[in-house]
Amino acid sequence: MAGYYVLSKGKTGKYSFNLKSGNHQTVLTSQAYESREAAMGGIASVRANAADDARYERKTSKDGQCFFVLKAANAQVIGKSELYPVAATMEKGIASVKANAASVTVKEAA
């Protein structure tokens, strides 16, 4: 099964999205956007930037877990990953974003 995006509106009225892999695991979570249109622009930015390995910033949390952020060409953060126990698992997460980002399927959260 192919990956897809889930677009949702939060309690504050802001929008965000998650990129899900084919097995329904969240592989990237966006920032909050003021409007649905802006969130859709964020999804377009993921599609445009995900294939470029230079757009991924690999980081380590204070407790030693690994995570990454995906950045646009202007260095703005588009989304971030969950925390991974080791770098090798984080790299699999990056590979999953690359593999699923081109999806045109956007589901509205219930």
N, CA, C and O atoms as a Tinker XYZ file with bonds, in Angstrom:
   440  protein
     1  N      0.837000   -1.185000    0.000000    73     2
     2  CA     0.000000    0.000000    0.000000    64     1     3
     3  C      0.879000    1.245000    0.000000    63     2     4     5
     4  O      1.924000    1.277000    0.650000    81     3
     5  N      0.458000    2.247000   -0.719000    73     3     6
     6  CA     1.207000    3.488000   -0.812000    64     5     7
     7  C      0.981000    4.358000    0.422000    63     6     8     9
     8  O      0.006000    4.187000    1.155000    81     7
     9  N      1.894000    5.282000    0.629000    73     7    10
    10  CA     1.755000    6.221000    1.723000    64     9    11
    11  C      0.696000    7.263000    1.415000    63    10    12    13
    12  O      0.161000    7.314000    0.307000    81    11
    13  N      0.397000    8.101000    2.414000    73    11    14
    14  CA    -0.624000    9.129000    2.262000    64    13    15
    15  C     -0.453000   10.186000    3.345000    63    14    16    17
    16  O      0.258000    9.981000    4.328000    81    15
    17  N     -1.111000   11.302000    3.147000    73    15    18
    18  CA    -1.101000   12.390000    4.113000    64    17    19
    19  C     -2.442000   12.418000    4.841000    63    18    20    21
    20  O     -3.486000   12.127000    4.258000    81    19
    21  N     -2.396000   12.773000    6.126000    73    19    22
    22  CA    -3.613000   12.989000    6.901000    64    21    23
    23  C     -3.589000   14.446000    7.358000    63    22    24    25
    24  O     -2.705000   14.864000    8.105000    81    23
    25  N     -4.565000   15.198000    6.899000    73    23    26
    26  CA    -4.692000   16.614000    7.206000    64    25    27
    27  C     -5.725000   16.777000    8.320000    63    26    28    29
    28  O     -6.820000   16.219000    8.246000    81    27
    29  N     -5.371000   17.541000    9.348000    73    27    30
    30  CA    -6.313000   17.710000   10.457000    64    29    31
    31  C     -6.332000   19.155000   10.940000    63    30    32    33
    32  O     -5.371000   19.907000   10.780000    81    31
    33  N     -7.465000   19.509000   11.535000    73    31    34
    34  CA    -7.631000   20.823000   12.143000    64    33    35
    35  C     -7.656000   20.628000   13.646000    63    34    36    37
    36  O     -8.467000   19.864000   14.168000    81    35
    37  N     -6.762000   21.326000   14.341000    73    35    38
    38  CA    -6.653000   21.182000   15.785000    64    37    39
    39  C     -7.664000   22.028000   16.536000    63    38    40    41
    40  O     -8.424000   22.791000   15.941000    81    39
    41  N     -7.660000   21.879000   17.846000    73    39    42
    42  CA    -8.586000   22.605000   18.713000    64    41    43
    43  C     -8.388000   24.118000   18.638000    63    42    44    45
    44  O     -9.315000   24.885000   18.902000    81    43
    45  N     -7.186000   24.539000   18.280000    73    43    46
    46  CA    -6.892000   25.975000   18.174000    64    45    47
    47  C     -7.309000   26.548000   16.829000    63    46    48    49
    48  O     -7.195000   27.753000   16.602000    81    47
    49  N     -7.797000   25.681000   15.926000    73    47    50
    50  CA    -8.191000   26.130000   14.605000    64    49    51
    51  C     -7.082000   26.070000   13.578000    63    50    52    53
    52  O     -7.302000   26.371000   12.405000    81    51
    53  N     -5.884000   25.683000   14.009000    73    51    54
    54  CA    -4.761000   25.559000   13.088000    64    53    55
    55  C     -4.747000   24.163000   12.464000    63    54    56    57
    56  O     -5.295000   23.209000   13.016000    81    55
    57  N     -4.113000   24.075000   11.316000    73    55    58
    58  CA    -4.043000   22.823000   10.566000    64    57    59
    59  C     -2.643000   22.229000   10.643000    63    58    60    61
    60  O     -1.650000   22.945000   10.767000    81    59
    61  N     -2.591000   20.921000   10.566000    73    59    62
    62  CA    -1.313000   20.210000   10.495000    64    61    63
    63  C     -1.546000   18.933000    9.703000    63    62    64    65
    64  O     -2.684000   18.561000    9.419000    81    63
    65  N     -0.467000   18.276000    9.356000    73    63    66
    66  CA    -0.581000   17.017000    8.629000    64    65    67
    67  C      0.477000   16.039000    9.097000    63    66    68    69
    68  O      1.520000   16.416000    9.631000    81    67
    69  N      0.175000   14.777000    8.881000    73    67    70
    70  CA     1.123000   13.688000    9.099000    64    69    71
    71  C      1.298000   12.967000    7.779000    63    70    72    73
    72  O      0.332000   12.761000    7.045000    81    71
    73  N      2.526000   12.582000    7.475000    73    71    74
    74  CA     2.793000   11.690000    6.358000    64    73    75
    75  C      2.830000   10.284000    6.930000    63    74    76    77
    76  O      3.593000   10.001000    7.854000    81    75
    77  N      2.008000    9.410000    6.381000    73    75    78
    78  CA     1.917000    8.024000    6.844000    64    77    79
    79  C      2.522000    7.109000    5.787000    63    78    80    81
    80  O      2.371000    7.338000    4.587000    81    79
    81  N      3.197000    6.084000    6.245000    73    79    82
    82  CA     3.725000    5.062000    5.331000    64    81    83
    83  C      2.600000    4.102000    4.966000    63    82    84    85
    84  O      1.501000    4.180000    5.514000    81    83
    85  N      2.881000    3.212000    4.052000    73    83    86
    86  CA     1.881000    2.250000    3.616000    64    85    87
    87  C      1.338000    1.380000    4.736000    63    86    88    89
    88  O      0.220000    0.874000    4.641000    81    87
    89  N      2.126000    1.198000    5.808000    73    87    90
    90  CA     1.651000    0.397000    6.944000    64    89    91
    91  C      0.991000    1.272000    8.024000    63    90    92    93
    92  O      0.783000    0.827000    9.153000    81    91
    93  N      0.667000    2.512000    7.661000    73    91    94
    94  CA    -0.079000    3.457000    8.494000    64    93    95
    95  C      0.739000    4.060000    9.640000    63    94    96    97
    96  O      0.169000    4.668000   10.545000    81    95
    97  N      2.047000    3.903000    9.614000    73    95    98
    98  CA     2.903000    4.511000   10.631000    64    97    99
    99  C      3.185000    5.961000   10.252000    63    98   100   101
   100  O      3.450000    6.258000    9.087000    81    99
   101  N      3.130000    6.858000   11.223000    73    99   102
   102  CA     3.479000    8.260000   10.972000    64   101   103
   103  C      4.985000    8.363000   10.821000    63   102   104   105
   104  O      5.737000    7.941000   11.700000    81   103
   105  N      5.431000    8.937000    9.684000    73   103   106
   106  CA     6.868000    9.078000    9.447000    64   105   107
   107  C      7.317000   10.539000    9.451000    63   106   108   109
   108  O      8.514000   10.822000    9.511000    81   107
   109  N      6.353000   11.470000    9.385000    73   107   110
   110  CA     6.691000   12.891000    9.426000    64   109   111
   111  C      5.472000   13.656000    9.938000    63   110   112   113
   112  O      4.346000   13.397000    9.514000    81   111
   113  N      5.706000   14.600000   10.855000    73   111   114
   114  CA     4.647000   15.428000   11.420000    64   113   115
   115  C      4.974000   16.889000   11.125000    63   114   116   117
   116  O      6.097000   17.339000   11.350000    81   115
   117  N      3.992000   17.618000   10.624000    73   115   118
   118  CA     4.216000   19.016000   10.251000    64   117   119
   119  C      4.134000   19.955000   11.444000    63   118   120   121
   120  O      3.762000   19.575000   12.554000    81   119
   121  N      4.492000   21.169000   11.166000    73   119   122
   122  CA     4.246000   22.270000   12.087000    64   121   123
   123  C      2.765000   22.633000   11.999000    63   122   124   125
   124  O      2.039000   22.040000   11.200000    81   123
   125  N      2.308000   23.576000   12.787000    73   123   126
   126  CA     0.926000   24.062000   12.708000    64   125   127
   127  C      0.855000   25.191000   11.685000    63   126   128   129
   128  O      1.745000   26.038000   11.610000    81   127
   129  N     -0.212000   25.187000   10.905000    73   127   130
   130  CA    -0.434000   26.201000    9.878000    64   129   131
   131  C     -1.721000   26.958000   10.188000    63   130   132   133
   132  O     -2.655000   26.396000   10.761000    81   131
   133  N     -1.769000   28.224000    9.812000    73   131   134
   134  CA    -2.931000   29.070000   10.073000    64   133   135
   135  C     -4.155000   28.677000    9.249000    63   134   136   137
   136  O     -5.287000   28.893000    9.680000    81   135
   137  N     -3.934000   28.100000    8.066000    73   135   138
   138  CA    -5.057000   27.780000    7.194000    64   137   139
   139  C     -4.865000   26.418000    6.522000    63   138   140   141
   140  O     -3.760000   25.877000    6.484000    81   139
   141  N     -5.949000   25.887000    6.003000    73   139   142
   142  CA    -5.900000   24.629000    5.266000    64   141   143
   143  C     -5.010000   24.794000    4.035000    63   142   144   145
   144  O     -4.222000   23.904000    3.714000    81   143
   145  N     -5.133000   25.925000    3.351000    73   143   146
   146  CA    -4.341000   26.181000    2.156000    64   145   147
   147  C     -2.846000   26.188000    2.477000    63   146   148   149
   148  O     -2.039000   25.661000    1.710000    81   147
   149  N     -2.485000   26.783000    3.606000    73   147   150
   150  CA    -1.074000   26.809000    4.002000    64   149   151
   151  C     -0.573000   25.391000    4.312000    63   150   152   153
   152  O      0.557000   25.044000    3.967000    81   151
   153  N     -1.405000   24.581000    4.956000    73   151   154
   154  CA    -1.024000   23.195000    5.235000    64   153   155
   155  C     -0.853000   22.413000    3.938000    63   154   156   157
   156  O      0.065000   21.601000    3.816000    81   155
   157  N     -1.729000   22.654000    2.974000    73   155   158
   158  CA    -1.592000   21.998000    1.667000    64   157   159
   159  C     -0.293000   22.443000    0.991000    63   158   160   161
   160  O      0.346000   21.653000    0.296000    81   159
   161  N      0.094000   23.689000    1.191000    73   159   162
   162  CA     1.387000   24.167000    0.696000    64   161   163
   163  C      2.531000   23.437000    1.367000    63   162   164   165
   164  O      3.546000   23.152000    0.731000    81   163
   165  N      2.378000   23.131000    2.651000    73   163   166
   166  CA     3.393000   22.350000    3.366000    64   165   167
   167  C      3.525000   20.955000    2.787000    63   166   168   169
   168  O      4.633000   20.437000    2.650000    81   167
   169  N      2.397000   20.345000    2.446000    73   167   170
   170  CA     2.424000   19.020000    1.817000    64   169   171
   171  C      3.150000   19.104000    0.476000    63   170   172   173
   172  O      3.953000   18.229000    0.151000    81   171
   173  N      2.876000   20.137000   -0.293000    73   171   174
   174  CA     3.566000   20.330000   -1.569000    64   173   175
   175  C      5.064000   20.499000   -1.350000    63   174   176   177
   176  O      5.869000   20.031000   -2.155000    81   175
   177  N      5.434000   21.162000   -0.271000    73   175   178
   178  CA     6.854000   21.350000    0.040000    64   177   179
   179  C      7.519000   20.028000    0.419000    63   178   180   181
   180  O      8.670000   19.787000    0.058000    81   179
   181  N      6.797000   19.169000    1.147000    73   179   182
   182  CA     7.343000   17.838000    1.448000    64   181   183
   183  C      7.604000   17.104000    0.134000    63   182   184   185
   184  O      8.676000   16.531000   -0.062000    81   183
   185  N      6.626000   17.123000   -0.757000    73   183   186
   186  CA     6.782000   16.445000   -2.052000    64   185   187
   187  C      7.996000   16.976000   -2.809000    63   186   188   189
   188  O      8.733000   16.205000   -3.424000    81   187
   189  N      8.204000   18.287000   -2.763000    73   187   190
   190  CA     9.292000   18.916000   -3.509000    64   189   191
   191  C     10.661000   18.691000   -2.894000    63   190   192   193
   192  O     11.663000   18.669000   -3.609000    81   191
   193  N     10.721000   18.525000   -1.582000    73   191   194
   194  CA    12.020000   18.487000   -0.897000    64   193   195
   195  C     12.454000   17.122000   -0.376000    63   194   196   197
   196  O     13.634000   16.928000   -0.084000    81   195
   197  N     11.541000   16.186000   -0.253000    73   195   198
   198  CA    11.838000   14.920000    0.422000    64   197   199
   199  C     12.902000   14.080000   -0.270000    63   198   200   201
   200  O     13.624000   13.344000    0.403000    81   199
   201  N     13.022000   14.163000   -1.566000    73   199   202
   202  CA    13.988000   13.322000   -2.279000    64   201   203
   203  C     15.436000   13.773000   -2.079000    63   202   204   205
   204  O     16.362000   13.001000   -2.326000    81   203
   205  N     15.635000   15.005000   -1.639000    73   203   206
   206  CA    16.977000   15.585000   -1.490000    64   205   207
   207  C     17.524000   15.308000   -0.088000    63   206   208   209
   208  O     17.048000   15.881000    0.892000    81   207
   209  N     18.512000   14.437000    0.003000    73   207   210
   210  CA    19.065000   14.064000    1.305000    64   209   211
   211  C     19.614000   15.269000    2.074000    63   210   212   213
   212  O     19.634000   15.261000    3.305000    81   211
   213  N     20.054000   16.291000    1.364000    73   211   214
   214  CA    20.593000   17.482000    2.021000    64   213   215
   215  C     19.526000   18.257000    2.791000    63   214   216   217
   216  O     19.860000   19.106000    3.618000    81   215
   217  N     18.260000   17.982000    2.536000    73   215   218
   218  CA    17.161000   18.674000    3.219000    64   217   219
   219  C     16.854000   18.078000    4.597000    63   218   220   221
   220  O     16.034000   18.622000    5.337000    81   219
   221  N     17.506000   16.966000    4.943000    73   219   222
   222  CA    17.269000   16.316000    6.233000    64   221   223
   223  C     18.354000   16.720000    7.217000    63   222   224   225
   224  O     19.546000   16.577000    6.942000    81   223
   225  N     17.932000   17.220000    8.352000    73   223   226
   226  CA    18.871000   17.529000    9.423000    64   225   227
   227  C     18.712000   16.455000   10.481000    63   226   228   229
   228  O     17.651000   16.318000   11.089000    81   227
   229  N     19.765000   15.702000   10.693000    73   227   230
   230  CA    19.760000   14.619000   11.675000    64   229   231
   231  C     20.170000   15.177000   13.027000    63   230   232   233
   232  O     21.167000   15.890000   13.144000    81   231
   233  N     19.385000   14.844000   14.050000    73   231   234
   234  CA    19.610000   15.417000   15.378000    64   233   235
   235  C     19.556000   14.343000   16.450000    63   234   236   237
   236  O     19.130000   13.215000   16.203000    81   235
   237  N     20.000000   14.718000   17.655000    73   235   238
   238  CA    19.930000   13.842000   18.821000    64   237   239
   239  C     19.249000   14.616000   19.942000    63   238   240   241
   240  O     19.601000   15.761000   20.224000    81   239
   241  N     18.268000   13.977000   20.578000    73   239   242
   242  CA    17.554000   14.615000   21.686000    64   241   243
   243  C     18.418000   14.619000   22.944000    63   242   244   245
   244  O     19.470000   13.981000   22.984000    81   243
   245  N     17.974000   15.331000   23.953000    73   243   246
   246  CA    18.721000   15.418000   25.215000    64   245   247
   247  C     18.914000   14.055000   25.865000    63   246   248   249
   248  O     19.901000   13.831000   26.565000    81   247
   249  N     17.965000   13.140000   25.632000    73   247   250
   250  CA    18.097000   11.809000   26.234000    64   249   251
   251  C     18.772000   10.795000   25.306000    63   250   252   253
   252  O     18.742000    9.592000   25.565000    81   251
   253  N     19.378000   11.288000   24.229000    73   251   254
   254  CA    20.180000   10.428000   23.362000    64   253   255
   255  C     19.437000    9.745000   22.229000    63   254   256   257
   256  O     20.029000    8.951000   21.498000    81   255
   257  N     18.150000   10.038000   22.066000    73   255   258
   258  CA    17.417000    9.437000   20.962000    64   257   259
   259  C     17.629000   10.265000   19.687000    63   258   260   261
   260  O     17.949000   11.452000   19.747000    81   259
   261  N     17.445000    9.617000   18.549000    73   259   262
   262  CA    17.683000   10.257000   17.268000    64   261   263
   263  C     16.373000   10.705000   16.642000    63   262   264   265
   264  O     15.334000   10.075000   16.841000    81   263
   265  N     16.425000   11.795000   15.885000    73   263   266
   266  CA    15.279000   12.251000   15.113000    64   265   267
   267  C     15.796000   13.116000   13.972000    63   266   268   269
   268  O     16.972000   13.477000   13.931000    81   267
   269  N     14.901000   13.440000   13.051000    73   267   270
   270  CA    15.290000   14.297000   11.946000    64   269   271
   271  C     14.231000   15.341000   11.695000    63   270   272   273
   272  O     13.069000   15.175000   12.066000    81   271
   273  N     14.648000   16.423000   11.056000    73   271   274
   274  CA    13.720000   17.430000   10.564000    64   273   275
   275  C     13.946000   17.552000    9.064000    63   274   276   277
   276  O     15.073000   17.446000    8.579000    81   275
   277  N     12.868000   17.773000    8.347000    73   275   278
   278  CA    12.920000   18.013000    6.908000    64   277   279
   279  C     12.769000   19.509000    6.705000    63   278   280   281
   280  O     11.834000   20.126000    7.215000    81   279
   281  N     13.702000   20.088000    5.953000    73   279   282
   282  CA    13.694000   21.531000    5.729000    64   281   283
   283  C     13.495000   21.844000    4.251000    63   282   284   285
   284  O     13.897000   21.080000    3.373000    81   283
   285  N     12.868000   22.978000    4.004000    73   283   286
   286  CA    12.703000   23.476000    2.645000    64   285   287
   287  C     14.000000   24.146000    2.187000    63   286   288   289
   288  O     14.942000   24.288000    2.967000    81   287
   289  N     14.039000   24.551000    0.934000    73   287   290
   290  CA    15.223000   25.213000    0.383000    64   289   291
   291  C     15.574000   26.491000    1.137000    63   290   292   293
   292  O     16.741000   26.880000    1.181000    81   291
   293  N     14.574000   27.152000    1.735000    73   291   294
   294  CA    14.814000   28.377000    2.505000    64   293   295
   295  C     15.183000   28.087000    3.957000    63   294   296   297
   296  O     15.242000   29.004000    4.776000    81   295
   297  N     15.432000   26.819000    4.282000    73   295   298
   298  CA    15.835000   26.345000    5.617000    64   297   299
   299  C     14.696000   26.325000    6.629000    63   298   300   301
   300  O     14.933000   26.060000    7.808000    81   299
   301  N     13.472000   26.598000    6.200000    73   299   302
   302  CA    12.323000   26.522000    7.105000    64   301   303
   303  C     11.975000   25.050000    7.344000    63   302   304   305
   304  O     11.970000   24.245000    6.413000    81   303
   305  N     11.686000   24.714000    8.596000    73   303   306
   306  CA    11.319000   23.346000    8.944000    64   305   307
   307  C      9.928000   23.050000    8.394000    63   306   308   309
   308  O      8.980000   23.796000    8.638000    81   307
   309  N      9.819000   21.948000    7.645000    73   307   310
   310  CA     8.536000   21.506000    7.110000    64   309   311
   311  C      7.895000   20.505000    8.061000    63   310   312   313
   312  O      6.689000   20.549000    8.307000    81   311
   313  N      8.711000   19.606000    8.590000    73   311   314
   314  CA     8.195000   18.591000    9.489000    64   313   315
   315  C      9.309000   17.907000   10.241000    63   314   316   317
   316  O     10.490000   18.085000    9.943000    81   315
   317  N      8.904000   17.108000   11.240000    73   315   318
   318  CA     9.900000   16.376000   12.013000    64   317   319
   319  C      9.421000   14.947000   12.234000    63   318   320   321
   320  O      8.244000   14.625000   12.072000    81   319
   321  N     10.368000   14.114000   12.604000    73   319   322
   322  CA    10.082000   12.696000   12.822000    64   321   323
   323  C      9.778000   12.426000   14.283000    63   322   324   325
   324  O      9.851000   13.305000   15.141000    81   323
   325  N      9.436000   11.177000   14.526000    73   323   326
   326  CA     9.333000   10.702000   15.895000    64   325   327
   327  C     10.753000   10.485000   16.420000    63   326   328   329
   328  O     11.725000   10.685000   15.691000    81   327
   329  N     10.868000   10.081000   17.668000    73   327   330
   330  CA    12.178000    9.760000   18.246000    64   329   331
   331  C     12.500000    8.294000   17.969000    63   330   332   333
   332  O     11.643000    7.418000   18.084000    81   331
   333  N     13.740000    8.055000   17.607000    73   331   334
   334  CA    14.217000    6.703000   17.317000    64   333   335
   335  C     15.330000    6.345000   18.298000    63   334   336   337
   336  O     16.112000    7.215000   18.681000    81   335
   337  N     15.413000    5.074000   18.713000    73   335   338
   338  CA    16.437000    4.697000   19.688000    64   337   339
   339  C     17.860000    4.731000   19.127000    63   338   340   341
   340  O     18.810000    4.990000   19.866000    81   339
   341  N     18.012000    4.472000   17.829000    73   339   342
   342  CA    19.352000    4.451000   17.228000    64   341   343
   343  C     19.321000    5.113000   15.852000    63   342   344   345
   344  O     18.266000    5.220000   15.226000    81   343
   345  N     20.487000    5.554000   15.392000    73   343   346
   346  CA    20.591000    6.257000   14.112000    64   345   347
   347  C     20.146000    5.393000   12.927000    63   346   348   349
   348  O     19.553000    5.908000   11.979000    81   347
   349  N     20.421000    4.105000   12.972000    73   347   350
   350  CA    20.047000    3.235000   11.856000    64   349   351
   351  C     18.538000    3.211000   11.651000    63   350   352   353
   352  O     18.066000    3.179000   10.514000    81   351
   353  N     17.781000    3.226000   12.737000    73   351   354
   354  CA    16.323000    3.244000   12.642000    64   353   355
   355  C     15.853000    4.597000   12.113000    63   354   356   357
   356  O     14.898000    4.663000   11.340000    81   355
   357  N     16.513000    5.660000   12.521000    73   355   358
   358  CA    16.189000    6.992000   12.017000    64   357   359
   359  C     16.404000    7.046000   10.506000    63   358   360   361
   360  O     15.588000    7.618000    9.784000    81   359
   361  N     17.489000    6.456000   10.030000    73   359   362
   362  CA    17.761000    6.440000    8.590000    64   361   363
   363  C     16.666000    5.691000    7.827000    63   362   364   365
   364  O     16.334000    6.054000    6.698000    81   363
   365  N     16.108000    4.651000    8.439000    73   363   366
   366  CA    14.969000    3.952000    7.819000    64   365   367
   367  C     13.757000    4.873000    7.762000    63   366   368   369
   368  O     12.983000    4.827000    6.805000    81   367
   369  N     13.589000    5.710000    8.784000    73   367   370
   370  CA    12.504000    6.688000    8.778000    64   369   371
   371  C     12.665000    7.697000    7.650000    63   370   372   373
   372  O     11.691000    8.048000    6.984000    81   371
   373  N     13.887000    8.162000    7.436000    73   371   374
   374  CA    14.164000    9.082000    6.332000    64   373   375
   375  C     13.865000    8.394000    4.998000    63   374   376   377
   376  O     13.257000    8.997000    4.113000    81   375
   377  N     14.283000    7.150000    4.851000    73   375   378
   378  CA    14.005000    6.400000    3.623000    64   377   379
   379  C     12.502000    6.258000    3.400000    63   378   380   381
   380  O     12.040000    6.297000    2.260000    81   379
   381  N     11.746000    6.095000    4.466000    73   379   382
   382  CA    10.299000    5.977000    4.351000    64   381   383
   383  C      9.675000    7.299000    3.905000    63   382   384   385
   384  O      8.752000    7.305000    3.090000    81   383
   385  N     10.166000    8.404000    4.428000    73   383   386
   386  CA     9.664000    9.704000    3.979000    64   385   387
   387  C      9.947000    9.864000    2.485000    63   386   388   389
   388  O      9.067000   10.264000    1.723000    81   387
   389  N     11.164000    9.552000    2.074000    73   387   390
   390  CA    11.519000    9.663000    0.656000    64   389   391
   391  C     10.619000    8.791000   -0.212000    63   390   392   393
   392  O     10.210000    9.203000   -1.298000    81   391
   393  N     10.312000    7.598000    0.263000    73   391   394
   394  CA     9.508000    6.652000   -0.511000    64   393   395
   395  C      8.030000    7.039000   -0.574000    63   394   396   397
   396  O      7.352000    6.714000   -1.549000    81   395
   397  N      7.527000    7.723000    0.440000    73   395   398
   398  CA     6.095000    8.000000    0.539000    64   397   399
   399  C      5.701000    9.454000    0.246000    63   398   400   401
   400  O      4.518000    9.745000    0.071000    81   399
   401  N      6.653000   10.346000    0.191000    73   399   402
   402  CA     6.347000   11.780000    0.084000    64   401   403
   403  C      5.621000   12.151000   -1.203000    63   402   404   405
   404  O      4.834000   13.098000   -1.200000    81   403
   405  N      5.855000   11.449000   -2.286000    73   403   406
   406  CA     5.260000   11.820000   -3.564000    64   405   407
   407  C      3.758000   11.517000   -3.639000    63   406   408   409
   408  O      3.101000   11.872000   -4.617000    81   407
   409  N      3.230000   10.876000   -2.627000    73   407   410
   410  CA     1.810000   10.500000   -2.626000    64   409   411
   411  C      0.915000   11.709000   -2.912000    63   410   412   413
   412  O      1.163000   12.812000   -2.425000    81   411
   413  N     -0.118000   11.478000   -3.704000    73   411   414
   414  CA    -1.101000   12.529000   -3.974000    64   413   415
   415  C     -2.350000   12.353000   -3.115000    63   414   416   417
   416  O     -3.279000   13.156000   -3.197000    81   415
   417  N     -2.374000   11.310000   -2.294000    73   415   418
   418  CA    -3.526000   11.039000   -1.454000    64   417   419
   419  C     -3.464000   11.877000   -0.175000    63   418   420   421
   420  O     -2.516000   11.779000    0.604000    81   419
   421  N     -4.488000   12.696000    0.022000    73   419   422
   422  CA    -4.611000   13.487000    1.241000    64   421   423
   423  C     -5.963000   13.160000    1.854000    63   422   424   425
   424  O     -7.009000   13.409000    1.255000    81   423
   425  N     -5.927000   12.600000    3.050000    73   423   426
   426  CA    -7.158000   12.238000    3.758000    64   425   427
   427  C     -7.432000   13.283000    4.822000    63   426   428   429
   428  O     -6.518000   13.750000    5.501000    81   427
   429  N     -8.693000   13.644000    4.959000    73   427   430
   430  CA    -9.078000   14.583000    6.018000    64   429   431
   431  C     -9.303000   13.783000    7.292000    63   430   432   433
   432  O     -9.983000   12.757000    7.271000    81   431
   433  N     -8.737000   14.243000    8.399000    73   431   434
   434  CA    -8.944000   13.567000    9.682000    64   433   435
   435  C    -10.399000   13.727000   10.098000    63   434   436   437
   436  O    -11.041000   14.738000    9.813000    81   435
   437  N    -10.895000   12.713000   10.771000    73   435   438
   438  CA   -12.306000   12.750000   11.205000    64   437   439
   439  C    -12.493000   13.678000   12.381000    63   438   440
   440  O    -13.610000   13.831000   12.876000    81   439
